[in-house]
Amino acid sequence: MTLELKVPSMACSACVETISQAVTAIDPKAKVDADTKTKVVQVETQQPETKVREAIANAGYPVA
């Protein structure tokens, strides 16, 4: 399943790295693609959207 999430506070490559680590912590096989210009994070995962949103928010980046 591919999720497309808007993360307004994501601004740089360090943010992307933190978000990627948060997602792969709950799903090691997840593929994360983030665009700092559009503030969109695409996640290919088997985890439910609520868990992915929670992981990203817990890393300090609330999902819109």
Protein Blocks (a to p, Z undefined) as FASTA:
>chain_A
ZZddddfklmbfklmmmmmmmmmmmomkbccdddfklopacdddfbdfklmmmmmmmnop
acZZ
